[in-house]
Amino acid sequence: MINVPKGTKDVLPCDSYKWQFVEKTAREVASLFGASEIRTPTFEHTEVFLRGVGETTDIVNKEMYTFLDKGGRSITLKPEGTAGVARAFVENGMNSQVLPTKLFYITQCFRYERPQAGRLREFHQFGIEFLGATDANIDAETIMLAKTFLDKVGIKNITLYLNSIGCKECRKKYQQALKDYLSDNIDKMCPLCKERLEKNPLRVLDCKNQDCKEITKDAPKILDYICDDCNSHFEKVQNLLTIAGVEFKVDPNIVRGLDYYNRTVFEFVSENIGAQGTVCGGGRYDGLIADLGGSDVAGIGFAVGIERILMLLENTGVKIENPNKVEYYIAPMGEKESQKAFEIVCKLRQKGITADFDHMNRSIKAQFKYADKIGAKKVIVIGSDELNNNCVKVKDMQSGEEQMVSLDSF
Ligand code: HAM
């Protein structure tokens, strides 16, 4: 037997309707906020992620599926959705259209991480990217969209953590202060953070290692370093969220693992799915479009991990109704009746009514069992007596009620 590669999963029919529900909700909520779908390729030139996600990130350094194609080009399977969307925005001249451009996507992503519950090597994201607006009201709207989606799929007890990591200028000052502080504690830091200290000290702030957590508790806080403009932007975001009734906690340690962010960053975190509790992450990325060769266009967005959403729904006992139930199952009692069953099924399907019938020559008892298994709402029994009288028996599977119905009614 050949197994699926480590960190990947099959989605079987017993679960696929749950995916469909989450994806349908994502589409409905995105459309409610005026976003249209964008689909970008599964793979991009590696350069897109080097420039987009950033060369100092864990994603680019350790987690990308990168290979040379037969033409010798370096290709990478997308580890996230934003960089590809930004590349498409620039390449297709979308900034010449009316701004803001409001986009959403549902896509698979690939990261070579150590698999565990809620962490896969192939996973799926529902993402939002709003491009072209700098006002803090679009930050609030982006977060509102994420919250509306989480509410609509049925997620409760989730905490929104909010922070501002300032602009390039304020971050420079902060990074120096942080570096100075961390350098004094370097001996106690984990090996990874020792490396991060030089290249990307902000990342030390969200290290999960207990020693690093202890050290960062007393580290300088970014919010003490942000400039007046960044500060008033952040205050406006908080004010609008308060007006909208969205609860949040300001957490100066939320820095996000991708290099493109500036100003507003946020995460929705749940306590109900173990270590990988971040269900949704996002923020503002005003320099990304320019970094990818476009003009100076602002951006903000987020992505939700669909696997984590489904895990959370499962763990909190939220039931998703399977909508794919068969309306009628036709149970013929012999060869002649089987032909009639075929005719009825054809007619029902032509009318757009879901219907199925016996393909296995099962006994009538076994057919009822099967109808029950596939969740048929009604079973139509056709025996020779029924055929002679030009009628069939229709049994409601829930109430058990039976009714004789003329064959002409189908
Ligand atoms: P991210 O935080 O790297 O952000 O990923 C977003 C979400 O994808 C996470 O919160 C998590 O639910 C899910 N996720 C990430 N890695 C895995 C994994 N290995 N297995 C399962 N689920 C995972 C981004 O990707 C940004 N592009 C979000 C964004 C969009 N920022 C602005 N626009």
Residues whose N, C-alpha, C, O or C-beta is under 5 A from the ligand:
A	BS01	HAM	E80 G81 T82 R111 E113 G118 R119 L120 F123 I128 T278 V279 C280 G281 G282 G283 I300 G301 F302 A303 V304 G305 R308
